[in-house]
């Protein structure tokens, strides 16, 4: 099957950036805020390789950073709920795997 090529015009890209900027602020501010949140998280978690749980937490922090722009953006709040649901599903799967190995349910990993 041939690969589909996706192209966006300069105008389409500008419109996307403008729409996002209206909701989340200018990219350098929004992504700078997210970078500071992620940096704090990564410093506090230690140097272990990133896990599926970490990805959930980092995605939640990205949404928190966007919401700090001051707007009540319902989609970001819904995304946070989705990431929490993913986190719980990951913990449930890990608990099932651990129960099969040891018979005990471990506590969730430290964030």
RALIN-V705478 format. One line per field, one symbol per residue. phi: phi as a letter, one per 20 degrees, with the letter a starting at -180 (. if undefined). A space follows every 50 residues. Layout:
BEGIN
phi=???
END
This chain:
BEGIN
phi=.fffedcdfgffffffffffffednfgffgffffffffffffffenefgf dffgfgffffffffgffffoeeegfffffggfffffgfffffffffffff ecnceffffff
END
